């Protein structure tokens, strides 16, 4: 994308974590922001902070697992200021624990938020990106898109799905000659948002801050990068997976701490299988007792 000045950027899960940091970074580039999130209180705070800095900002409460609600927000966004130029699919959730120790509703909620919600948002907003002169789709995936994630099977599977979806959409756009719509997939390691509280980063790396991920992601948008992989070791993941036999890759994955990273996971609510309170749909039976519902 040549410039972000005046571009309308919609960010899901924009009230906290990576989404909020990306909002600040896009604002610094002169973008107009549309923040959507299920956590109304956090959304108000984030929007007020940006508006106080002089950034044009809209806010809409949204459960991204509700397709009818997505379409209603799309209509409201159009009515308020017209079509968007950048869609950032950032909202996500995680429930930690070995597969059979986690209730099935928690696994299904992970897919609904991390993958189905992302697909629904893209289906709703991609048509208008296609009709913009210079547009961008940003999908937040994960290091878990490249290797198995014991203790986070559904999360890892959902992020593998995000990666496959992004690559497929990019190829479709190219075959249709729509090269003005760029796709960037962001694959960070462990990020200190609370979502992965207790998770251990890969050996030889450190836990990233949301601002570090946001800086890399927005730079990737400006450079029309296909992938943003951070920290440095994540860049090696697809190479190692491509050249090493399966067992050898798993051995390296284990040696670097990838297979034990979730062993001490607690999540933002601080308990086993706890949902991120800024990510779980309010209507979901998977929301943990005492964890307020949200969407980021």
C-alpha positions as semicolon CSV with decimal commas, in nm:
position;residue;x (nm);y (nm);z (nm)
1;X;0,000;0,000;0,000
2;X;0,160;0,324;-0,113
3;X;0,022;0,537;0,170
4;X;-0,217;0,501;0,463
5;X;-0,305;0,870;0,484
6;X;-0,682;0,903;0,477
7;X;-0,734;0,527;0,436
8;X;-1,026;0,373;0,622
9;X;-0,894;0,085;0,832
10;X;-1,126;-0,160;1,012
11;X;-0,970;-0,363;1,294
12;X;-1,148;-0,651;1,468
13;X;-1,060;-0,694;1,833
14;X;-0,944;-0,334;1,817
15;X;-1,006;-0,251;2,183
16;X;-0,707;-0,431;2,332
17;X;-0,382;-0,616;2,272
18;X;-0,241;-0,631;1,921
19;X;-0,555;-0,472;1,778
20;X;-0,527;-0,163;1,994
21;X;-0,154;-0,131;1,922
22;X;-0,221;-0,163;1,550
23;X;-0,486;0,108;1,577
24;X;-0,229;0,346;1,726
25;X;0,024;0,256;1,457
26;X;-0,224;0,304;1,172
27;X;-0,330;0,634;1,330
28;X;0,033;0,750;1,326
29;X;0,030;0,688;0,950
30;X;-0,275;0,913;0,906
31;X;-0,542;0,645;0,871
32;X;-0,908;0,681;0,968
33;X;-1,003;0,400;1,204
34;X;-1,305;0,177;1,253
35;X;-1,269;-0,033;1,569
36;X;-1,495;-0,331;1,633
37;X;-1,496;-0,539;1,949
38;X;-1,739;-0,721;2,174
39;X;-1,604;-0,551;2,487
40;X;-1,798;-0,223;2,486
41;X;-1,616;-0,069;2,780
42;X;-1,269;-0,135;2,639
43;X;-1,388;-0,015;2,300
44;X;-1,500;0,318;2,443
45;X;-1,162;0,368;2,610
46;X;-0,962;0,280;2,299
47;X;-1,173;0,501;2,074
48;X;-1,154;0,794;2,315
49;X;-0,776;0,764;2,335
50;X;-0,741;0,775;1,958
51;X;-0,991;1,057;1,916
52;X;-0,807;1,263;2,179
53;X;-0,499;1,238;1,959
54;X;-0,689;1,378;1,664
55;X;-0,753;1,052;1,479
56;X;-1,091;1,009;1,310
57;X;-1,235;0,696;1,470
58;X;-1,562;0,502;1,456
59;X;-1,655;0,224;1,694
60;X;-1,900;-0,062;1,667
61;X;-1,973;-0,337;1,917
62;X;-1,959;-0,665;1,726
63;X;-1,961;-1,037;1,787
64;X;-1,771;-1,167;1,483
65;X;-1,931;-1,510;1,520
66;X;-2,268;-1,354;1,427
67;X;-2,282;-1,310;1,048
68;X;-2,604;-1,104;1,059
69;X;-2,437;-0,866;1,303
70;X;-2,135;-0,839;1,072
71;X;-2,357;-0,739;0,781
72;X;-2,536;-0,483;0,998
73;X;-2,202;-0,331;1,103
74;X;-2,090;-0,324;0,740
75;X;-2,401;-0,122;0,651
76;X;-2,341;0,111;0,944
77;X;-1,977;0,162;0,841
78;X;-2,087;0,248;0,486
79;X;-2,348;0,492;0,613
80;X;-2,099;0,662;0,844
81;X;-1,810;0,711;0,604
82;X;-1,817;0,481;0,304
83;X;-1,623;0,166;0,213
84;X;-1,304;0,060;0,388
85;X;-0,957;0,031;0,234
86;X;-0,796;-0,205;0,487
87;X;-0,946;-0,495;0,681
88;X;-0,746;-0,627;0,976
89;X;-0,876;-0,962;1,102
90;X;-0,719;-0,959;1,447
91;X;-0,984;-1,085;1,693
92;X;-0,896;-1,419;1,850
93;X;-0,928;-1,645;2,152
94;X;-0,762;-1,949;2,307
95;X;-0,850;-2,217;2,560
96;X;-0,545;-2,401;2,691
97;X;-0,511;-2,762;2,794
98;X;-0,461;-3,103;2,638
99;X;-0,734;-3,188;2,390
100;X;-0,947;-3,422;2,600
101;X;-0,911;-3,202;2,909
102;X;-1,086;-2,913;2,733
103;X;-1,466;-2,918;2,683
104;X;-1,571;-2,954;2,321
105;X;-1,761;-2,623;2,334
106;X;-1,432;-2,448;2,406
107;X;-1,271;-2,605;2,100
108;X;-1,565;-2,508;1,881
109;X;-1,564;-2,152;2,014
110;X;-1,197;-2,127;1,917
111;X;-1,283;-2,218;1,558
112;X;-1,582;-1,986;1,551
113;X;-1,381;-1,684;1,665
114;X;-1,039;-1,747;1,511
115;X;-1,139;-1,892;1,176
116;X;-1,511;-1,872;1,103
117;X;-1,534;-1,512;1,223
118;X;-1,234;-1,417;1,010
119;X;-1,387;-1,585;0,703
120;X;-1,723;-1,414;0,763
121;X;-1,560;-1,071;0,800
122;X;-1,361;-1,123;0,482
123;X;-1,667;-1,241;0,288
124;X;-1,858;-0,931;0,397
125;X;-1,587;-0,672;0,329
126;X;-1,372;-0,815;0,047
127;X;-1,611;-0,695;-0,228
128;X;-1,553;-0,333;-0,131
129;X;-1,176;-0,385;-0,103
130;X;-1,186;-0,509;-0,463
131;X;-1,350;-0,185;-0,572
132;X;-1,097;0,038;-0,397
133;X;-0,794;0,156;-0,598
134;X;-0,540;0,035;-0,340
135;X;-0,658;-0,206;-0,071
136;X;-0,528;-0,451;0,186
137;X;-0,640;-0,758;0,379
138;X;-0,443;-0,835;0,697
139;X;-0,494;-1,167;0,876
140;X;-0,336;-1,235;1,214
141;X;-0,216;-1,595;1,222
142;X;0,056;-1,735;1,449
143;X;0,378;-1,927;1,482
144;X;0,133;-2,210;1,563
145;X;0,040;-2,202;1,192
146;X;0,361;-2,393;1,120
147;X;0,391;-2,658;1,391
148;X;0,182;-2,870;1,622
149;X;0,069;-2,704;1,944
150;X;0,026;-2,952;2,233
151;X;-0,202;-2,787;2,485
152;X;-0,353;-2,569;2,213
153;X;-0,473;-2,812;1,947
154;X;-0,782;-2,618;1,840
155;X;-0,595;-2,287;1,851
156;X;-0,313;-2,424;1,636
157;X;-0,558;-2,580;1,391
158;X;-0,752;-2,254;1,362
159;X;-0,433;-2,062;1,286
160;X;-0,323;-2,320;1,028
161;X;-0,664;-2,252;0,875
162;X;-0,599;-1,877;0,874
163;X;-0,271;-1,932;0,691
164;X;-0,429;-2,160;0,431
165;X;-0,722;-1,924;0,383
166;X;-0,491;-1,624;0,336
167;X;-0,276;-1,803;0,079
168;X;-0,583;-1,920;-0,112
169;X;-0,740;-1,572;-0,121
170;X;-0,411;-1,421;-0,240
171;X;-0,394;-1,672;-0,526
172;X;-0,759;-1,615;-0,618
173;X;-0,707;-1,238;-0,634
174;X;-0,399;-1,285;-0,854
175;X;-0,584;-1,519;-1,094
176;X;-0,866;-1,266;-1,121
177;X;-0,618;-0,987;-1,199
178;X;-0,704;-0,802;-0,878
179;X;-0,344;-0,731;-0,785
180;X;-0,435;-0,399;-0,624
181;X;-0,575;-0,593;-0,327
182;X;-0,282;-0,715;-0,121
183;X;-0,288;-0,985;0,145
184;X;-0,054;-0,985;0,445
185;X;-0,050;-1,272;0,693
186;X;0,106;-1,192;1,030
187;X;0,263;-1,484;1,218
188;X;0,400;-1,373;1,556
189;X;0,548;-1,584;1,831
190;X;0,429;-1,545;2,190
191;X;0,286;-1,196;2,254
192;X;0,232;-1,036;2,595
193;X;-0,138;-0,957;2,558
194;X;-0,258;-1,179;2,844
195;X;-0,409;-1,420;2,593
196;X;-0,107;-1,645;2,635
197;X;-0,018;-1,567;2,995
198;X;0,221;-1,834;3,120
199;X;0,327;-1,946;2,772
200;X;0,701;-1,984;2,718
201;X;0,852;-1,830;2,403
202;X;1,078;-2,038;2,180
203;X;1,437;-2,073;2,294
204;X;1,665;-1,797;2,162
205;X;1,366;-1,559;2,143
206;X;1,174;-1,331;2,376
207;X;0,807;-1,264;2,432
208;X;0,693;-0,989;2,196
209;X;0,497;-0,681;2,299
210;X;0,179;-0,588;2,109
211;X;0,356;-0,272;1,990
212;X;0,637;-0,476;1,835
213;X;0,389;-0,690;1,644
214;X;0,192;-0,382;1,538
215;X;0,504;-0,203;1,412
216;X;0,604;-0,506;1,205
217;X;0,251;-0,560;1,072
218;X;0,190;-0,202;0,961
219;X;0,534;-0,187;0,800
220;X;0,437;-0,507;0,619
221;X;0,122;-0,338;0,490
222;X;0,320;-0,040;0,361
223;X;0,562;-0,277;0,187
224;X;0,285;-0,506;0,058
225;X;0,458;-0,797;0,229
226;X;0,293;-1,136;0,186
227;X;0,410;-1,250;0,531
228;X;0,519;-1,083;0,851
229;X;0,696;-1,340;1,068
230;X;0,842;-1,228;1,398
231;X;1,066;-1,280;1,592
232;X;1,349;-1,398;1,369
233;X;1,315;-1,768;1,449
234;X;0,959;-1,773;1,310
235;X;1,105;-1,691;0,967
236;X;1,281;-2,027;0,973
237;X;0,968;-2,229;1,057
238;X;0,831;-2,275;0,701
239;X;1,182;-2,350;0,571
240;X;1,249;-2,613;0,835
241;X;0,906;-2,765;0,782
242;X;0,967;-2,780;0,409
243;X;1,310;-2,944;0,412
244;X;1,311;-3,165;0,721
245;X;1,143;-3,506;0,746
246;X;0,841;-3,503;0,975
247;X;1,013;-3,665;1,275
248;X;1,320;-3,446;1,237
249;X;1,104;-3,134;1,228
250;X;0,919;-3,244;1,542
251;X;1,253;-3,307;1,715
252;X;1,375;-2,956;1,631
253;X;1,034;-2,816;1,730
254;X;1,068;-2,987;2,069
255;X;1,431;-2,880;2,114
256;X;1,330;-2,516;2,062
257;X;1,050;-2,549;2,318
258;X;0,761;-2,546;2,073
259;X;0,598;-2,863;2,202
260;X;0,613;-2,756;2,568
261;X;0,537;-2,385;2,526
262;X;0,178;-2,420;2,654
263;X;0,262;-2,637;2,956
264;X;0,237;-2,348;3,205
265;X;-0,033;-2,153;3,020
266;X;-0,293;-1,984;3,240
267;X;-0,450;-1,722;3,013
268;X;-0,576;-1,382;3,112
269;X;-0,832;-1,521;3,358
270;X;-0,557;-1,715;3,535
271;X;-0,710;-2,062;3,537
272;X;-0,724;-2,390;3,343
273;X;-0,906;-2,362;3,010
274;X;-0,976;-1,994;3,082
275;X;-1,100;-1,797;2,784
276;X;-0,946;-1,462;2,705
277;X;-1,211;-1,227;2,844
278;X;-1,161;-0,995;2,548
279;X;-1,229;-1,264;2,292
280;X;-1,520;-1,490;2,379
281;X;-1,864;-1,431;2,231
282;X;-2,109;-1,322;2,498
283;X;-2,353;-1,592;2,397
284;X;-2,094;-1,870;2,402
285;X;-2,136;-2,151;2,655
286;X;-1,756;-2,172;2,655
287;X;-1,706;-1,850;2,845
288;X;-1,542;-1,935;3,174
289;X;-1,718;-1,842;3,499
290;X;-1,602;-1,504;3,618
291;X;-1,445;-1,410;3,285
292;X;-1,629;-1,113;3,130
293;X;-1,721;-1,166;2,763
294;X;-1,558;-0,964;2,490
295;X;-1,431;-0,982;2,135
296;X;-1,067;-0,905;2,091
